[in-house]
Amino acid sequence: MSAIASVCVFCGASPGGDPVYRAAAEAMGRQIAERGMRLIYGGAKVGLMGAVADAALDAGAEVIGVLPHALSDKEIAHTGLTRLEIVGSMHERKARMAELSDAFIALPGGAGTLEEIFEIWTWGQLGFHAKPAGFLNVRGYYDGLRGFVDHAVGEAFLKAPHRDMLIFREDCVEMLDALGAYVPPVVEKWIGRPEL
């Protein structure tokens, strides 16, 4: 069991096409607050990003946003956070969020959300950290992705223990419980590595 004080949430700057996504973001923010955890996220006031931050703040959580300077100039910065850190680039943003966080959750989102959580997963596979990462599979949003990851295992591009590093849950409570119970695998990264 790992002690999780700070949870990083990656999610869309869009609210999505169904109100269920916003409701899930708000539920996650509240649940993080109720457990006395700190929310780390991308620092914007829009879409699911704003929803998770506002819900966590309203429930009494500390919320830290990390936003690249170029995006803060577009007037999407959330000005009501506990702390907003402005960094120079998207690379710095991801590194800082990873540094501040003990666990990572992807709510529904687009390319940016996927890129962020997949980089965290890759770092875990390479042994750069032992922090858990999961997908909140709201209304089956990540079913196709889960199937693809299974396909990658079947085609020998991914080891099963590395697939199993990704936690998929439909419920906020179950997700945070699973993150807290996470035990990282002990397995070599390379698959079928030829002798040099």
Summary of the structure (lengths in Angstrom):
residues: 196
radius of gyration: 16.5
end to end distance: 38.8
largest distance: 56.8
contacts: 632
relative contact order: 0.16
helix: 44%
strand: 17%
